[in-house]
Amino acid sequence: MWVPENLPLLPRQFNAESFGMRLRQERKFKFITQKGLAVQLGVSDSTVSNWEKGLSLPDVHALTTIARYLDVSIDWLACLTDERKLKTRNQNFQPHYTTGPKLYDLRVTNRVSQKQIAAAINSSPSTISSWEHGTPISLEANFKIAAVFHVSLDWLYGITDDMTPYTALTVTIMNKI
């Protein structure tokens, strides 16, 4: 049974700078300009620049599009693994622009109240409820949810059917946060 006290490695803040460095690294590795990526995503090149500088983060739609366009895992972009590629790809990929239904399933399966999960990720029960009813969840919040329930971000976003997180590196990264 899930108990909040058993979460010493829960990150309190998502590291946007590390995300930005990985995004820039992969974009340059694939010889894609900021403008080229921006055109693919339907955003401005200054938006891509801000992501790469860690000044802002993409929304869920842009994030899943980035991962698919660059052919990398969201877990890699979020610095949860050193493995760029997904372990397995969901052949019937339908991006989850809201991960609320998966949060609900995880919470119910693990017999966790909205109040417990809210306390674990520094949120409120009403926010958890709104997420479970379709309000989009930020990358930072999904990062915390993935850490709490020990699942991969790629699974939360529906990119893979493999919910197993990249635990060894996740523990190392979270100890540094």
C-alpha positions in Angstrom: 0.0 0.0 0.0 1.2 3.5 -0.9 2.3 5.7 2.0 3.4 9.3 1.5 6.1 8.9 4.2 7.9 6.4 2.0 8.8 9.0 -0.6 12.2 10.5 0.4 13.2 11.0 -3.2 10.2 13.0 -4.3 11.4 16.0 -6.2 10.0 19.4 -5.0 10.8 21.2 -8.3 11.2 20.2 -11.9 14.5 21.2 -13.4 13.6 23.2 -16.5 17.2 24.0 -17.3 18.2 20.4 -17.6 15.1 19.8 -19.9 16.2 22.8 -22.0 19.8 21.5 -22.3 18.6 18.1 -23.5 16.2 19.6 -26.0 18.9 21.8 -27.4 21.4 18.9 -27.4 19.0 16.6 -29.4 17.9 19.4 -31.8 21.5 20.2 -32.7 22.4 16.5 -32.9 19.7 16.2 -35.5 20.8 19.4 -37.3 17.5 21.1 -36.7 17.4 24.9 -36.2 15.3 26.5 -33.6 13.2 27.9 -36.3 12.8 24.5 -38.0 11.6 23.0 -34.7 9.3 25.9 -34.1 7.7 25.5 -37.5 7.1 21.8 -36.8 5.4 22.7 -33.5 3.5 25.7 -34.6 5.3 28.0 -32.1 7.8 30.9 -32.5 11.5 30.3 -32.5 11.8 32.5 -29.4 9.5 30.0 -27.6 11.9 27.2 -28.5 14.8 29.4 -27.3 13.0 30.0 -24.0 12.5 26.3 -23.5 16.2 25.6 -24.2 17.2 28.3 -21.8 15.0 26.8 -19.1 12.8 29.9 -18.9 9.6 28.1 -19.8 8.4 24.6 -20.6 6.3 23.3 -23.5 2.7 22.4 -22.9 1.7 18.7 -23.1 0.8 18.9 -26.8 4.1 20.4 -27.7 6.0 18.1 -25.4 4.6 14.9 -27.0 5.1 16.4 -30.5 8.8 17.2 -29.6 9.4 13.7 -28.4 7.9 12.1 -31.5 9.5 14.6 -33.9 13.0 14.1 -32.3 12.3 10.4 -31.8 13.3 10.5 -28.1 11.5 9.6 -24.9 10.0 12.2 -22.6 11.8 10.5 -19.7 15.1 11.3 -21.5 14.1 14.9 -22.1 13.1 15.2 -18.4 16.5 13.8 -17.4 15.0 10.7 -15.9 17.1 8.4 -18.0 20.2 8.4 -20.2 18.4 6.2 -22.8 17.2 8.4 -25.6 14.9 5.9 -27.2 11.7 4.4 -25.8 12.0 0.9 -24.5 8.8 0.1 -26.5 6.5 2.3 -28.5 2.8 2.2 -28.3 1.8 1.3 -31.9 -1.7 2.8 -31.4 -0.3 6.1 -30.0 -2.9 8.6 -29.1 -1.3 11.4 -27.1 -2.7 12.0 -23.7 -3.0 15.8 -23.6 -4.4 15.3 -20.1 -2.9 12.6 -17.9 -5.7 13.0 -15.4 -7.4 9.6 -16.2 -4.1 7.8 -15.6 -3.6 9.8 -12.4 -7.0 8.7 -11.3 -6.3 5.0 -12.1 -3.0 5.1 -10.3 -4.5 6.7 -7.3 -7.5 4.3 -7.0 -5.4 1.2 -7.7 -2.9 2.2 -5.0 -5.8 3.3 -2.6 -4.5 6.8 -2.3 -6.8 9.7 -1.5 -6.7 13.0 -3.4 -5.6 14.6 -0.1 -2.6 12.2 0.2 -1.4 12.7 -3.3 -1.9 16.5 -3.0 0.3 16.4 0.2 2.9 14.3 -1.6 3.3 16.7 -4.5 2.7 20.0 -2.8 -0.7 20.6 -4.3 -4.3 20.8 -3.2 -7.0 18.1 -3.3 -9.2 20.4 -5.4 -6.3 20.6 -8.0 -6.0 16.8 -8.0 -9.7 16.5 -8.6 -9.7 19.0 -11.5 -6.8 17.2 -13.1 -8.7 13.9 -12.8 -11.6 15.6 -14.5 -9.6 16.8 -17.5 -7.7 19.9 -16.6 -4.3 19.7 -18.2 -1.4 18.8 -15.9 1.9 20.7 -16.2 5.2 18.8 -17.0 6.5 19.7 -13.5 3.4 18.2 -11.9 3.5 15.1 -14.1 7.2 14.7 -13.2 6.2 14.6 -9.5 3.3 12.2 -10.2 5.6 9.9 -12.1 8.1 9.9 -9.1 5.4 9.3 -6.5 3.9 6.3 -8.3 7.2 5.1 -9.8 6.0 5.2 -13.4 7.6 6.7 -16.6 6.5 10.0 -18.1 6.3 8.3 -21.4 3.6 5.9 -20.0 1.7 8.8 -18.5 1.6 10.5 -21.8 0.6 7.3 -23.7 3.7 7.1 -25.8 4.6 3.6 -24.4 2.6 0.8 -22.8 5.6 0.1 -20.5 5.0 2.0 -17.3 8.3 0.9 -15.7 10.4 4.0 -14.8 14.1 4.2 -15.4 14.7 3.7 -11.7 18.5 3.7 -11.3 19.0 7.0 -12.9 15.8 8.4 -11.5 17.1 7.8 -7.9 20.4 9.5 -8.8 18.8 12.5 -10.4 16.2 13.0 -7.6 18.9 12.9 -5.0 20.4 15.9 -6.7 17.2 17.9 -6.9 
